[in-house]
Structure formats: structure tokens, C-alpha cells
Amino acid sequence: MESYDVIVIGAGHAGIEAALASSRMGSTTLMLTLRQDSIGRMSCNPAIGGVGKAQLVREVDALGGQMGRAADCCGIQFRMLNASKGAAVQSLRAQVDMDLYARYMQEVVRQQDNLFVLEAEAKGFEARGGSLQAVVTDKGSFGCRAAVLCPGTFLDGKVHVGLQSFSAGRINEPAAQALAGNLALLGFRLLRFKTGTCPRLRRQSIDFSRLLVQEGDIRPRAFSFSTERLNTNQVPCHITHTNSQTHTIIRENLDRSPLYTGVIKSTGVRYCPSIEDKVVKFPDKERHQVFLEPQGHNTDEIYPNGLSTSLPEDVQLRFIRSIDGLEAAEVARFGYGIEHTVIDATQLDPTLEAKGVRNLFCAGQINGTTGYEEAAAQGLVAGVNASLRAKEKKLFVLDRSSSYTGVLIDDLTTKGTNEPYRMFTSRVEYRLILRQDNADLRLSRIGYELGLLGEAQYRRAAGKQEQLREAMRFLKDTRVKPGPKVNERLRQRHTAALRRGTTLEGLLKRPQVRFSDLRFFNEGIDVAAELEEQLELEIKYSGFIDRQRAEVERFRNLEKIRLPSEMDFRLVRGLSKEIQEKLERFRPVNLGQASRISGVTPAAVSLLMVYLKKYNAEQKT
Ligand SMILES: Cc1cc2nc3c(=O)[nH]c(=O)nc-3n(C[C@H](O)[C@H](O)[C@H](O)COP(=O)(O)OP(=O)(O)OC[C@H]3O[C@@H](n4cnc5c(N)ncnc54)[C@H](O)[C@@H]3O)c2cc1C
């Protein structure tokens, strides 16, 4: 049987990062896809990043992944969301040229050493003694040391348009039928989730003249820490709104909606509802915003963001044409809903390896998430671990204090999810420290040590760290004396005059003083523009940041206390039966993870700690 170190099933956003990571780490990797020409395809919106998601993209980049570089290369409009709010929630979003994005990824995959692509359908697995040996496909079986499963929305996918439904992985692509059954046979608990997409409109048929224009940022920022220059040929988006007539058409046709007639039973994406959901759930809202987003430079398709729907085609056409600017709109493709199978991700370790089937890792939509960025971040971690497993090395975990990726994976594997999971800044307890601007400082070293990040990028991050340290020292050590010129400047900034000397740091701590003002007080400041914002933030919020760092320290102490894999939780005296059963089922890997399982109380954690002390002492004797 032909054999590989790692087999990656799927060539979407998770599969690509997994396959690139594994092959870049030197493992011979086979990537399976149902269609070669759909590698890197964006199933839904033509955008990368956004609130909570940009942080994931930057982390993927800092670890040596591809998504950030692809978005920079294929971006057609860049905007910093929440620019007027705190840095912890600022997030970059880019509209991208969808066709270019897929072609870019296909080229990267094609050029990657150690990576082979086969158009084949994975149908099942061969496992022996609870450990994976081979992947069975319609083109034969392939042996492997580890596999990463990233089948996206394709697992038993069922597309709905009105009351019609048919089997598909997404529109015009077949579903993966056999795999879900085989996963159930391997002991996976399966759930059904639902998502949906908007119709696509023809650009020439839209009257943009009356619509609000939304331009990209004047000084666009890149996702990748290695991008030196962005293509600034940005395209505008336009904004329109639904109205009472749109809502009436939708309401009158709910008896033809698969969502409202009970045809779709699965749980949908709460934060990305269909237009019919919005109309029903917010009856008092007179209108909903619709962003008209171009899908690329060379396509005439426009994505009407906000109009996701699975209503019948004739209803879609009617409600679209009731919207300002869309009166004569022609539909290039109709919207649809899709139901698909996912696994209960609490059956995975924080390495993304299946607890019941060793050497099998899962990433992306199959773990209950929705979104390209969530998929990419998991794909990278799973690909790294599959490669490490193939080399019989210790696996790698990103914890909640290290990254958004760590939070995402911990949420999935510790708590699980009963609805499609999307990343948000609010899910991240240490978000003042885990920002999009410092992902390189947090993770580049790990990426470099794994063999994913190039020497130049790693050196750049290390150099930036050193510059920050020096600049911080300078701001702390450099004093400013009171005087008429200094106090006049402070008066202009609406802040109190100096009565005695202070440091540049002391001045920057004042909310009214910006970093750019400091040059007025001292001409010797020599700091790269990209670091100014970071320094300002670290100084202005130093009280909160220090508090979070102390919390992280406490958090890490609990994470360090490992729970032996053979541990019998029924022997821990004082634990309630319910908690014992929960711990037996979840099998947490450390005390920190145990403490986050719902229902596990602080008292139970103390009992575990006492038990472990005794257990470890006994092991030593
Ligand atoms: C209709 C629709 C609407 C969506 N709406 C949104 C949205 O509003 N917001 C949002 O954030 N996300 C949305 N998504 C989800 C987003 O597309 C996914 O989260 C993301 O693409 C998941 O990436 P992935 O790598 O897990 O899977 P995908 O990108 O779906 O890639 C799956 C890959 O697996 C391959 N594959 C599947 N089964 C097999 C098999 N048995 N053998 C070999 N290869 C196989 C496929 O060929 C494909 O290459 C939507 C998706 C769809 C389909």
C-alpha cells in the first residue's frame, strides 16, 4: 500500500494550512480533495478577517501559515474595524478577490515540497488497536502515520433552496456521503449544523448612483507581518437597506421557507442569521443593512452581505428587487442553506487529536466552527501535530493565555458547542495582551522552532521585540522638565500643566497625550512608526495589562499540573458522582482544563489537587 507520513482530507482553509504545515515540517504529506479546482475556494463571503477573526489570521501568520499572506496578495479593500475603539478589539478585515485567492492557494500548494495532491474521496479509515493506520478512498487505501480530517460542510451535506433539497457539499459540488457513517462506527458522537449563503448579483444590473459608498482605509494595513507593500488599488463597497416591502415579501412566504416549515432541523449560525431570521426575530426593525461587496477585480458578481437566505428562487428575486438600488438586479446565483454533519469536539484533545482514534486529528468546520479563519487556525495546529506524531515527537498545544487560537481550541475541546461556533473578542479573557498587533511577538518563536516560520521573519519579530524594549526603557528614563513651552503644549492637549519634572512615560500615561506629542517634549525619540501604537497602548493600559499578566501566571500554574492519562477519577474521594462521571467522559489533560469543564467546581479542583499530590508521591516510592 502506498504510504505517507501524513494524509490531510480536505483542501479548504483548514486542509490547506494543515497540509502546508505538515509538509513544511518535513513530513511527506498527501492532500485529498473532492475537486482539485476547488482548492482554497471561499464558500461564502469574499472576505478575510473581521472582529475576533483578524487576530486568528495574524496568529496563523506569526506561526508560519499562509492565510495572511494570501489575503494581502488578493485583497481588494482593507479596513480596520473598531478603529475608534480600544486596541483589544480593533480588527482588520479585507475584501478579497475570491478567484485570485483560490488560484494563489493552488499555486502555493503546487509549489510546496513534500506535498502531493490527489483528487479522491475519503470514505473511511483503517484502525488497529484504537489507532489509525490508513485512509480508505475511492481510489484505494493509503497508509499513514497520522491523518487530519477537514471535510468542511461536505459531511452528509444537504442543500436547501425553498422546499427543495438535495445532497451536496456546497453548490455544484458533491457531498461526502460515506465518511459520516464511518465516523459514527469509530465511536464519534455526531451533530447536524446549518449555515447559509447569499445570492450573488450582477454588477451591471445594480444602480449604485443612490447608494452610500464605503471606501477602504486611506492607509491600509496588511495581515501578514512579512508583507512590505500592499496593492493599493482598492475597490469601493456600497451600502443599501431592506425596507418594509422587503420584509412583507419575506413574511408572506415563510410557509415556503425550509427554516420556518421545520424542513431544516439543525442549529444555524446565531451571529450570522439569514434575512428571514432577522425579519422574524426583530419584527420592530424597519430595515436591515446590506453591504454590496465586489467578489473580485475581474468578475461582475456582487455579494450582498446581509441577505443570506434559503427561500425559494422566485421569492429571493422579489425581495431583492424591493431594495433600493436593486430594482433591476439580476441574480447570478441564488442563495441557499446547507445542513451538514459535525463531530462533538469534546472527543478531541487540545492537540486536536481524537481521544478514541489515536493519530487522527480533526480541524475546521467538522469541529463545529464556522468561518475561514477559525478553520485555518485549527488546520495549522492539527497539521503541526500530525507531523509531530508522524515523527514520534511531543505534541504541541496553544493554551488560552497564548492566543485566540488557544481559546478557540480550548472552548471546542473542553466545552464543545451545540451551535456553529464563531470567534469573538469577548470569548478571550486575556484580550488586552492577545492583540492582533502583537501576534508576532507572542508566536513567532514557536513558529520558528517548529520549522514553519523562516529565519528572516523570526529575526524581524525578535528585532521588533528588542526595539520595543529599548524604546520602553527610553520613555521610562527620559525626564521632561516643566517650563512655559511644555506647559503650553499640555494646555493645548487639555491636560494639567507640569509642576515638577516627570518622565516621557508619565506624560504618555495621560489619556490626552498621544505618542506623536512626545516628540515635542523630546526630539531624541527614535521609534519606528509601527511601534508607536504598541508602546502607547502598553503604557496607557499598563495597570490593566499587568493585572492580566498576573492572571495569566496563575492560569499557567494550573495548566502545568498534568492529569495522568490512566487516572481513575472515581477514586478521587469527595467528588460527586456527577463530576466523577464528567471527568471520566472528558478525560482532561491538566488541572486547568478540568477546572473549565462546566459543573466542575473550585472545591472539586482542590480535591483533585489533593489526590494528585498523594498519587504523585506514591508513584515516586
Ligand atoms: C453555504 C455556505 C455558507 C457559509 N456561510 C458562512 C458564513 O456566513 N460565515 C462564515 O464564517 N462561514 C460560512 N461558511 C463556512 C465557511 O465556508 C467554512 O467555515 C470554511 O470554509 C470551513 O473550512 P474547512 O476547511 O473546514 O472546509 P471547506 O472550506 O468546506 O473545505 C472542505 C474541503 O474538504 C474536501 N472534502 C470534503 N469531504 C472530503 C472527502 N470525503 N474526501 C476528500 N476531500 C473531501 C472538499 O473537497 C474541500 O476541499 C459557509 C459555508 C457554506 C458552504
The ligand as an ORCA input file, in Angstrom:
! r2SCAN-3c Opt
* xyz 0 1
  C     -23.327     27.761      2.012
  C     -22.277     28.141      2.987
  C     -22.421     29.274      3.732
  C     -21.484     29.664      4.655
  N     -21.650     30.801      5.350
  C     -20.701     31.237      6.195
  C     -20.837     32.459      6.884
  O     -21.816     33.140      6.755
  N     -19.866     32.853      7.715
  C     -18.762     32.094      7.890
  O     -17.886     32.499      8.649
  N     -18.616     30.930      7.267
  C     -19.555     30.484      6.421
  N     -19.429     29.300      5.778
  C     -18.447     28.420      6.280
  C     -17.082     28.501      5.695
  O     -17.146     28.310      4.334
  C     -16.371     27.381      6.368
  O     -16.367     27.615      7.766
  C     -14.960     27.173      5.954
  O     -14.845     27.099      4.574
  C     -14.523     25.874      6.590
  O     -13.293     25.497      6.126
  P     -12.916     23.983      6.081
  O     -11.511     23.930      5.642
  O     -13.282     23.343      7.350
  O     -13.849     23.344      4.966
  P     -14.179     23.757      3.476
  O     -13.655     25.079      3.130
  O     -15.630     23.497      3.318
  O     -13.352     22.682      2.643
  C     -13.653     21.320      2.682
  C     -12.710     20.547      1.783
  O     -12.822     19.175      2.063
  C     -12.894     18.425      0.863
  N     -13.573     17.181      1.211
  C     -14.731     17.039      1.893
  N     -15.002     15.742      2.083
  C     -13.995     15.066      1.532
  C     -13.710     13.671      1.392
  N     -14.512     12.735      1.897
  N     -12.610     13.296      0.714
  C     -11.773     14.229      0.191
  N     -11.988     15.550      0.314
  C     -13.086     15.952      0.964
  C     -13.593     19.335     -0.087
  O     -13.326     18.965     -1.423
  C     -12.984     20.690      0.305
  O     -11.734     20.834     -0.340
  C     -20.360     28.874      4.842
  C     -20.199     27.712      4.095
  C     -21.153     27.352      3.167
  C     -20.967     26.100      2.360
*
